[in-house]
Amino acid sequence: MSSHQAARSPSALAGLTIGALGVVYGDIGTSPLYALKEVFHGGHVPLTHDNILGVLSLLFWTMTVVVSFKYVLLILRADNNGEGGLIAMLALATTAVSHKPALRRGLMLLGLFGTAIFFGDAVITPAMTVLGAVEGIDVYAPQYHDAIVPVTLVVLAGLFAVQRFGTSGVGKAFGPVMLVWFAALAALGIPKIIDNPHVLTAVNPIYAIQFCLHYGWVAFVALGAVVLVVTGGEALYADLGHFGKKPIRIAWYGFVMPALTLNYFGQGAMLLDRPEAIKNPFFLIAPSWAEIPLFGLATLAAVVASQALITAAFSVTKQAVQLGLLPRMRIVHTSVRDIGQIYVPFVNWGLFAFVVVAVAFFGSSSKLAGAYGVAVTIDMTITTVMTFFVIRFGWRYPLALCLAATGVFFVIDATFLASNLLKVAHGGWFPLLIGVGMFTLMLTWKQGRRLLSNKLREDAIDLKSFLGAVFINPPTRVSGTAVFLSAEEGVTPNALLHNLKHNKVLHEQNLFVSVKHHEVPWIGFEQRVEVESLENDCWQVVLHFGFKNEPDVPDALKLLEERGVHLDEMETSYFLSRDIVIPTIGSGMALWREKLFASMHRNAAAAADFLHLPTNRIVELGSKVEI
């Protein structure tokens, strides 16, 4: 049962809403740990009465416009068969402009960069949130300041170490933990607001406008910190398929935004009376008896926020692999019931290595704040651009309406992005470096696969013609079924040529299987298998998967029983051609990129890992291919 169907019953809706609190809002929910502090950090913005109200007004209206209006009301409508996220949006946008090849290529490159920069966000978020929480030590026990980084690294090491056990058990606790967290945020803010209700006047946008007009360039620079209140907004869209629109909207309007607003305004009310509390207004807002419980709860909430980004990184990696944007890699399923519970060892430990570097190099949440907003604002801007093309060419809305619907958001996103680009020299280079590196890998893999496919196609032999020649004087037939996997439909697989050359036999049944991944999330069983008889108990089979489907080849081949093709698992062998790529000059890529592709191709995990082939039934036959 999908989340959309489940949401029809009140109890299921309540469960999904609480679940959304943990998974969807973990990142944005921990922003009060550092957001308001960072606006005033560095002394660029004087800590005056009017400035506090102006900054609070900016925070409130940034959440309202970017999250409430843009993501919750508009972007959530752009679902790809119930799925969300930048890859789903990329699929919608490129499909909508399929009649414009040049525009489609441009959007593809833009979407690839957005997907790549996400990995920079997946590194910065765990480092920033956990470090921001552990910095409570500096408030409650400043003599242990030097322990902040080591404690942070221990917490993060434990978090990444438990990923291999799966997140299903931890995931069930996400919602209740964050429910307590948001209740605590509200409870901390309300007493301060009661003590100084004047702070509520900051709801008036005039304060934000006056602040920006009065400070001009300084206010523009401050936007780089203001955007921290909406980091994690992309998760609203990315987790659409897990929860559905309604639970996400109820969670935001009913729990998250009220709690965040009360906490920010509570911090602001305290600063109006105690400006010196700007050192760490989140932890100083708490009464003395709540200091230790709040420190523990904040650390737990930071772990939840980090876990959500790690899980999302696994999911994005799997989707990118299935769309041919990254090489195959080992993907471990940690739940027999939930197909979304996966663990990708290479990504997990790669992220951990970069997170350790970030924590050790920057050393504080204030320094990391310079790196934090860049990746987020790039993805926010790309999402807005993609949305325009979806509603204009996919939904065919009038141009004026499309410009009005996305134009305001684009100006806001671009302004935040421009402000954050000022921080490139102060840490913003770090997620950009990760993003550019991932973009280079993805583009190299995509172009390399195209070059390799073109080369193999040039040297290919038509399958029907080849089989026709073979059966003029057929070789010895042996019992069982041979499944030859081939990237190209209708082409004679190299594995078949090697098998005939070396073994001089042909199986009783022969399936020539090609796997096609499509730019839609799901493809149902009724469209999964396409089969054509090639006579003499040989069949051409094409298996179709969406980027959220599990590419399980043996399971999909069971559908052939309905077509009269019987498969005995114990008598079925899978033949793979393990091509060795040899880079040459003049293929269309720089030589260093050809060598990079060859290395990626050589080190890609076995297809059995990705396609769920039984390892004891695989026969690998290799050949060399120059590109």
SULFENLIN-V375303 format. One line per field, one symbol per residue. phi: phi as a letter, one per 40 degrees, with the letter a starting at -180 (. if undefined). burial: I if it has 24 or more other ideal C-beta (glycine too) atoms within 12 Angstrom, else O. A space follows every 50 residues. Layout:
BEGIN
phi->???
burial->???
END
This chain:
BEGIN
phi->.ccccccccdccccccccccdcccbccccccdcaccdccccggcbccbdc cccccccccccccccccccccccccccccbfgbbhcccccccccccbccb dccccccccccccccccdcccccccdcccccccccddcccadcbdccdcd cdcccccccccccccgbccccccdddccccccccdccccddccccacdcc cccccdcccccccccfcccccccccdcccbchcccdcccdccbgcccccc ccccbccdcccccccccccccccbdcccdaccccccccccccdcdccccc ccccccdccccccccccccccccgcbcdacbbccacbbcccbbbdccdcc cdccccccccccgaccccdccccccccccccccccccdcccccccfcddc cccccbcccccccccccccccccdcbhccccccccccccccccccccccc ccccccccccbdcccccdccccbccccbchbbbccbcbcgbccccccccc cccfbbccbbbbbbbbbbcbcbbcccbcbbbbcbgffbbcbbbbbccbcc cccdccccccdccgbcbbdcbbbbbbbccccbcbcgchbcdccccccdcc cccccdccccbgccccbbbbbbabbcb
burial->OOIIOOIOOOOOIOIIIIIIIIIIIIIIIIIIIIIIIIIIIOOOIOIOOI IIIIIIIIIIIIIIIIIIIIIIIIIIIIIIIIIIIIIIIIIIIIIIIOOO OOOOOOIIIIIIIIIIIIIIIIIIIIIIIIIIIIIIIIIIOOOOOOOIIO IIIOIIIOIIOIIOOIIIOIIOIIIOIIIIIIIIIIIIIIOIIOOIOOII IIIOOOIIOOIIOOIOOIIIIIIIIIIIIIIIIIIIIIIIIIIIIIIIII IIIIIIIIIIIIIIIIIIIIIIOOOOIIIIIIIIIIOOOOOOOIIIIIII IIIIIIIIIIIIIIIIIIIIIIIIIIIIIIIIIIOOOOOIIIIIOIIIOI IIOIIIIIIOOIIIIIIIIIIIIIIIIIIIIIIIIIIIIIIIIIOOOOOO OIOOIIOOIIOIIIIIIIIIIIIIOIIIIIIIIIIIIIIIIIIIIIIIIO IIIOIIOOOIIOIOOIIOOIOOOOOOOOOIIIIIIIIIIOIIIIIIIOII OOOOOIIIIIIIIIIIIIIIIIIOOOOIIOIOOIOOIIIIIIIIIIIIII IIIIIIIOIIOOOOIOIOOOOIIIIIIIIOIOIOOOIOIOOOIIOIIIOI IOOIIOIIIIIIIIOOIIIIIOIOIOI
END
